[in-house]
Amino acid sequence: MQTKPWYWIDNTESLNTPALAIYPDRVKHNIDLLIGSISEVARLRPHVKTCKAIEPVLLMLESGITKFKCATIAEAEMLAMAKAPDVLLAYPIVGASVDRFLELIKTFPETAFSCLVDDPTSAQILNDAAFGQNLKIPVYIDLNIGMNRTGINPNKAVDLYNFCAIKEALTPMGLHAYDGHIHAADFETRRQQWHASFMQVKLVKQELMAKGFASPKIIAGGTPTFPFYAEEPDVECSPGTFIYWDEGYRQHFTEQLFLPAALLVARVVSLPDQTKICMDLGHKSMASESSLDKRVRFLNAPDLKLISHSEEHLVANAGENHHFKIGDVLYGLPWHICPTVALHQSATTVENHQITGSWETIARNRKITL
């Protein structure tokens, strides 16, 4: 008897495509693997930018993970709705986001919220707003260790830490560093690059302690450098992509054995000529920031060569005498799962080859209620 591929869905008749399919058993496997990869679960602070849904957060909570990281007010609210105990909003809080963040704190008192600061001006604005509402905000100093996106120069970090320490409504808790610029496929090359960047964090920590501050907490890294931070006993680790995995990470970070747990399900909608097939998998349903050859790999059609990609269409060369027919179902592993998830209002759950329900991608919106 022939065994079905793990991704196969028996009851696709009613499935509207393109669809995002989630395999909860594999999600649970990835959570367990993450927990088993570190000395203690309390050192995990997963980023929810990938899943953006309450159900996988609940699975992490059930597994003993209590700390989380996010990038938007909506993601923070989603975590609070799931009753996550500890949430770090790891994004500059400026403009109207200041009032929204304070409202979030007041609306969900059972969740301990913290945020990042990387500039005295924004820190002062946050302090004044919080002080006016009789709130005390835990903050982490965001360090720029090479990503050159957000974060303060490490040479100026101690001054900012001290600046926050003397403010009425801010409590500096520690340091935050994201090293998304480190993604070499070669493991030892990646380790060397990580070590050079992380030394900057260690030096700031040493200087703070020399000036009499308590040992600062350190929250650092993403999935590519997770194996290295996991070896550092005093660091909280923040991988995100692990929850669903994708083709890009599968190819580049082979030392990490997470399983693909989210796929794109598409159908052949047209046969434009003898060698080409057209699928209903356009820009609106699959991340398209990479080159055409780095967008999706079809598990049940790995030899397809992508030709063009537009809003509602994906065209591929299937070769002479191909077997594809209109209506055929294809299962694609996205190259970049995080922005792909954000394109789908909900995901279809698949268990034992059957569609069993859906997970709403509730935090894909910029606003839930606040």
N, C-alpha and C positions, 0 to 999 in steps of 0.2 A: 504493500500500500504506500503510495507516494505521500510524503509529509508536506503539508502546506508551508510556504515561507512564513516567517514570523509576522510579517506585515500584512498578510493577505486578509481581505475583508470579504466575507461571504455575502452579506446582504447589502450590496451597493446600489440596488435598484432605486431606492428612495434617496440616495445621497446626492445632494446638489454639489456639483463641482464647478470651479476648483474648491477644495476643502482642505482644512488643516486637520489632520488626524493625530490624536494623542493616544499613546499606549500606556495606561497607568501602571501596569506591572513593571514595565521598564523604567518608568519614573521612580518607582519605589526601589528598584535595584540600584539606580544611580544615587539615590539618597543614602542608601545603606553603604554603598561603595565609598561615598564621600566621607561618611562618619568613620568608616574603618580605615581611612587614610590619614587620620590625625590622632594625636595623643588623647585628646578629650573633646567631647562634643561642644563644650562651652567655648572653645576657640573658633567655632564656625560662625560666620555672619554672612550667609549667602545673599547675593544680590538678586532681586526679583525682576530685574529688567527683562529677563528672558521669558519667564512664564506669564507674568502680568495677570494671574488668575488666582482666586482664593483656594481652589481645591489642591493644587500642589503645595501651597503654603501650609494648608492643614496637614498634608502628609508629612511635611518637614517638622511641624510642631509635634505631631504624634510620634515622630522618631526621636524627639528630645532636643531639637534645635529651637532655641529661644531668641536668638539675635538675628536681625536682618538688616540689609542695606537696600536703598532704593534711590531713584534719581528724580522722581516727580512727586508733587503733592498727592496726585491720584494714587500712585503706588504706595505712598505712606498711608493714605486713608484705607486702601485695600488691606494692608497689613493690620491696621487697627481693627477693621471690621472682622478680621480673622482672629482677633485677640492676641496678636503677637506682643510679647512683653516688652521688647526692646527694639527700637527702630531708629536707624541712622539715615537721615536724608542727606545723601552725598552729592549735593549740587549747590552752587551758589544761590543763596536766598536774597533776592533783590526785588525791588518794585512791589507789585501787588502780592507777590509770594510771601512777603514778610507777614502781612495780616492773615493770609490764608494759613500759614504755618502756626501762628499763635492760636488761631481759631481751632486748628486741628488738635493742638495740645489741650485746649479747654474741652473740646467735644469728646475726646477719648482719654479720660484720666487714667485708665487702667494700663495704657501703653506709655512707656518711657521714651520720649522722643529726644533726639539730639540732632545736630547739624554741623556742617563744615563752615569755617571762615578762612579766608586767605587774604584779607585786606582790611586795614584798620577802618576805612570809611564804611564798608558794609557791616563790619562788626559793631561800629558805633550806632548805626541805624537800627540794627537788630536789638542792641542793648536798650536803646531809648524806647523802642516800641514795647519790648518785653517789660521793662521797668514801669511803663505807664499802665500795664495791665497786671502788675504784681506777679510776674512770672520769672522764673529762673531757668535759663536755657543752658544745658550742657553742650559744649562745643568742642570740636576737634580741629586742630590746625591742619589745613590741607597743604601738603608739600608738593612742589613741582620737582620730581626726580627724573625728568627727561621726557615726559609726555607732552609738555608745552601746550597744555590745554587749559587747565585750571591749576591752582596751587601757588603758594608763595615760594620764592627762592629760599632754599633751606638756610642760607646765611642770614636771612631776616626773620626766620621763624621764631627764634627765642624772644625777640622784641615783641612780636605779635602775641605770643603766648602770655607774656607779662602784661601786655596791654589789656588782654581779655581778663586776666586774673584780677585786675584792680577795678573792673567794671561791676556795677551793682547787680546786673541781671545776667551776667555770663559766668559760666564755670568751665574753664578749660579742663578737658578730661584726658587729652592725649593728642596723638598725631595720626594723620591719615595720609596714605600714599598709594596712588594708582600708577601702575607701570604698563599700561596697554601698548606702549611702544616696543615692548620686549615680546617677540613672538617668533623667534628663530626656531625652525623645525629641529635643528640639531640640539639634542638635550644639553650637552656640555657647553655649547656656545651660549645657549639660553641661560644656563646657570651662571656663567661668567658675567653676562650682561646684567642679570638680576643682582649678583653680588655687588657689582660696582654701584648700581642704583641704590640698593638697600643700605650700603655704608653711609650714605647721606642721612638716612633716617636715624641710624644708630648714633651718628655724631651729634645730631640735634638732641636726641634723648640724653646723651652723656652731658651735654652742655646744660640742659635744663636741670638735671640732677645736681650738677656742680654748683648751680645757682640756688640750690635749696628746695627746688620743687620735688614733689613726690614722683616716683617713677611713672612716666606717662604711659597710658595704654597706647598700643599701636594697632591700627587696622590697615591692612595692606593687601595689595595684589588682586588679581583676577584668576581666571582659570589657567592661562599658560604658565604662570609662576607659582601656582598653588603648591606643587610638590616641594618647592624650596621653602616657602613660608611655613608649610606644615612642619618642617624640621626645626623651626624657630619657636621655642616653648612660650615666649611672651608675646606672640603675634596672633591677632584675630584675622582669619582668612576670609576673603570675600569672593569666591568663585560664583559665577552665574550661569554660564552656558552648560555646565555639567548636567543640569536638570533635564534637558532635552537632547543635548549634543547636536552636532551637525557635521556636514561633510568636510568643511574647512578644518575644524578642530580634529576630526577623525584622521585626516591626512597628515596634519602638522604635529600633533601631540600624541604620538603613538604610545607613549609610556603611560598614558591615562586610559583606562579601560572602560570608560563610560559607554553606555549603549545608546544608539539612536533611538529616541522615544517619541519623535514627532516627524511626521511626513506630510508631504503635499500629495493629495489625490487629484488626478486630472483625467480628462477624457480626450480621446481623439475626436475632433469635431469636423475635420475636413481632410481630404486627400488632394492637395492642389496639383500634383502631377505624379508620375510613376515612382518617384524616389522620395517625395516629401510627405510629411504628416504635419498637421496643425493641431495643437492642443489648446485647451481653455485655461492656460496658465500664464496670464499676463503680468505686467508690472504691478497691477493692483492686488496681486495675491502672492507675489514672491519678490524678495529683496533683489534689487537690480543694480546695486552700487558697484559690483565687481564686473570684470569682463565676462563676456557671454559664456566662456568655458568654465566659469566659476560661479554658477548660479544654482545648478541642481544636477544631481546624478540619479537617474531612474533605476531603481533596484531591479525591476523586471524588464528593463530595456537599456542595459549599460552601454550599448554600442551606438546609441543615438548621438548624432552630431548636431548641436544646436546651430541654427542659421540666423534666426532673427527673433526679436522679442519686442513686443509692443504692449499697449495697455491691456488688451484682452486676449492676445494670441502669443503662442510660442511655437515656432516652426523649427522642425528638425529634419535632417537628412537620414532616412532609414535604409537607404541603399536600394539597389535593384531587387525586384522580386520579394519585397518585404512582406510580412504576414499581417501587418496592422490593418484593422477595419475601423470604420466609424463607430464610435461608442466604446472602443476598447479602453479599459481603465489602466492608468499608469501610476506608479507609486514613486514619488521623487523625494530624495533626501536633500534638503536645502543646503547650500554652501554656508549661508549665514542665517541661523535660525532666529536670532533676537529680533531684527527688524521684520522678518517674515511673519512672526507671530503677531506683531503689532498691526499687520494688515488685515487680520481676521477678527471679526466681531466675536466669534466663538470657535471653539475647536470640538470636533467630534471625537468621543472616546471609543476605543476599540479594545475589547477583551475577548479572548478565546475566539478570535476571528469574527466577532459580531459587534455591530454598532450598539453601544449600550447607553449612550447619553451625550451630554455636551458640557464643556467648561467654558463659561463666558470669559472673554478676555477683557475683564472689567476695567483694568488700569491702562488699556490702550488709549482711552480718552484722556484729555488733559484735565478733566474735572469729573468727579463722581457726584459729590454733593457740596463740597466746600470749595 
